[in-house]
Amino acid sequence: MTRPWILLVLAWLTATLATLGALFLGEVMGMTPCVLCWWQRIFMFPLALVLGMAAWLDDRRGAQYGLLLAAAGGLVALYHCLLVAGVVPRAWVPCGAGVLCADQKLDILDGIQIPWLSLAAFTAVAVWLLAYLRKTFR
């Protein structure tokens, strides 16, 4: 691959699709996000903006900031996945009132739950960004 900025574009597209998917679920389908979903959104939504600017400018620093956001969001998503899978005890659930974090009602593609999709998106963004940073090492 002769143009490393394509990796930035792929990371931006992944973050943008994840952001649009979260907005669709919340605003169009009317699904109320749980506390952990809100935290994942807090990391994903600015990631789409930061990576869009980084891809436009072919900016290595934007990719570094994006990697930090992807790593933090990925940790929240991993915790959420472990909670939904029953690995983390329900006593450790940070949710108070409202939608329970451990109860996921929506399955996509025959059994894939939303926290797993979020973890996949954060992981894909991190992989694209690591590949970009490796190719542009100075």
N, C-alpha and C positions, 0 to 999 in steps of 0.2 A: 504494500500500500504506500503510494508515494505522497499522499496528502493526509497527514495525521489529523487535520481539523475535521475530517469526516467522522472520526471517532467522537469528537465533541458533538457533532450534529446527531449522531446516533444516541448519545447520552441525553441530549436535549429532547429528542423525539420520544424517548422512553419516559422521561419525566413529564413531558407534556401530555402524553397519552394517559399516564397514571393520574395526573391532575384532572384531566377532562373526565376520566372514568369516575373519580371520586365525586366530582361536581354533578355528574349525571345521576349517580346513585342517591346523592343527597337532595338535589334540587328537582330532578325530574321524577325519580321513583319515590321520593319522600322518605327515604330511610334516614333515621336519626343516627348519627355516628356516636359510638361510645367514647369514653375518655381516651383510650389508647388510639382509637382511630383519629381523634382530633390531634393527638400528638404526632401521629404519622403525617397528617395533613400539614401540620406546622413545619415539618421538614421538607415535604414534597413540593408544596406550592411555591416557595421561594426558589427551590432547586430548578424548577422550570424556567424561572426568570433569569437566575444567575447563569445557567447553562446556555440560555438563548443569547445573552449578551456575550458570553465567552466564545460561543461558536461564531457569532457575527464578527467579533474582533480577533478571533484566533488567539485568545488570551489564556496563557498558562495559569495565571493567578486565579482566574475565574474557575478553572478546572480544579485547582487545589481547594478553593472554598467549597465548590460543589462536592468534592470528595468527602469533606468533613460533614456536610449536610447529609450526604448519602449514608455515611457510616453511622451517624447518630440516629437517623430514621430507620436504618436497618436493624439497629439494636432494639429499638422500640418494637419494630415489626416482629423480630425474632421472639421477644418476650411475649408478645401477643399470640404468636403461633403456638408457643409452648403452653400458654394458658388455655387456648382453645383445645389443644391436643390432650390436656389433662396432666401434663408433666409438671406444671407449676400448680401448687395447691390453690383452690379458690379463695382461701383465706388471704392470699397475697394479691388479691384483685384490687387495683386502685380505684375502681368505680364505686361511686356512692349512689346517689339518686340518678334515675334515668336508665338508659340502656346498659345492660350488663355486658362487660367486655368478654366474658367467657361464653356467652350465648350468641352464636352466629347463625342467623336464619337463612342467609342467602348463599347458595352454592352455584358456582359458575362452571361451565364445562364439565358437568357431571361429577360434582363433588369437591371442586377446588373452592375453598372459602376465601373471603376477602383478605384476611391477614396474610395468607400465603401468597396472594397476588401482590400485595404490598411488599412483602419480603423479596419476591422475585423481581419487582421493579427496582427496588433499592439496590439489590445485588447486581442487576444488569447495568444500572447507571454506574456503580462503583467499578465494575469490570471495564466498561468503556473508558472511564476516566483514568483508571490505572494504566490501561494500554496507551492512551493518549500521552499521559505524563511520562511513561517509559520511552515513547518514541521521540518526545521533545525534550529529553533530559539535556540540560546544559551544563 
